[in-house]
Amino acid sequence: MQTISVATMKAVRAHGYGDAGMLSFEDAPLPSPGEGEVLVRVHAASVNPADWKLRAIIPGRDVSGVVEAVGPGVTRFAHGDAVFGNADGAYAQYAVANEAALARKPLTVDHIHAAAIPLAALTAWQALFEIAGLKEGRRLLIHGAAGGVGSFAVQLAKWKGARVAGTASGRNQLFLMSLGVDQAIDHFGQRFEDLVGPVDVVLDTVGGDAQRRSWNVLRKGGMLVSTVALPSAEEARRREATAAIFTSRPDGAQLAQIGELIDFGYVRPVVETVLPLSHAKRAHQISEAGHARGKIVLSVE
């Protein structure tokens, strides 16, 4: 494998569990790739709710950068390749990733926008197509349609040929329309159950009252998929529907497919805020406050 000359790097680390104040920008040991792993020189890492719900020693999962070195058994990538995907400890100058969790970076976006793709896009892809089996002509309601997962879900569903209704705050109504939503709903000023007819699938990224009320618009035999809270199995049985809670998994092959859709213009990553890596505390505070449009990204360049 290739070697690099530095033994340490700059990284964001959490020295205990707590709020964003636990994060510190400091020197950290440079990781080494093992069997089937790739060392990525990070150009950008995006912020996900999972990063602040489960703060790790070096947090971060979404990464875009350039291959610096490869471990034994790596065959798909070589030094200098631009890649994006899921890595451990992405809030750093270097991060190690499993080869199978990476794909070549889309040609039409920079590292900032590529870093916004992996977790959110894979969550949307797997929830819609693997779990819900969304097909052309189906009707879909997305809660939190302006967020990271929701914005990808809207675009992927429209690419598949589904009819999409989406809820978001009032400030995001025009944004939802720009993504291709057929029916944009202000979740503060409107009741979606008064506006949306029976739908085949509900994708819930919000939970709480929105999830509970969603049973009223789900058709018999439909599916409610949540990324945040377990839907009621009793309600599902009573309404002859299906319920599931879902957590995505890394998948480089699916990322490659998503990358092709981006390069062909069917899908675009949405980045609302870009901050330097040293401002990770602020990025977490923004994410925890909610109501972000698309993704928050940390620049490591």
Secondary structure, DSSP 8 states (H G I E B T S, - for coil): ----S-SEEEEEEESSSSSGGGEEEEEEE-----TTEEEEEEEEEEE-HHHHHS--SS---EEEEEEEEE-TT--S--TT-EEEEE-BS-SBSEEEEEGGGEEE--TTS-HHHHHTSHHHHHHHHIIIIIIS---TT-EEEEETTTBHHHHHHHHHHHHHT-EEEEEE-GGGHHHHHHHT-SEEEETTT--HHHH---EEEEEESS-HHHHHHHGGGEEEEEEEEESSS---HHHHHHTT-EEEE------HHHHHHHHHHHHTTS----EEEEEEGGGHHHHHHHHHH---SBEEEEE--
